């Protein structure tokens, strides 16, 4: 197996891992927002936690879909 192929597979696995790990963060962040909203009318900065998890999901999807491009960028000077 060539280096770029292995890197492509490992980057896809990394993207899936980031994707799966961000789902509980979104759920707990939304639950936290709902708890704070029920206690007071002001949310303050509690929206940041689920927002960062949405960014993680976007990163995971990008890594899965563009893993070949990322691997090519990492190993651009290496011969096939």
Secondary structure as GFF3:
##gff-version 3
##sequence-region A 1 80
A	DSSP	alpha_helix	3	39	.	.	.	ID=ss1
A	DSSP	alpha_helix	47	65	.	.	.	ID=ss2
A	DSSP	alpha_helix	67	74	.	.	.	ID=ss3
###
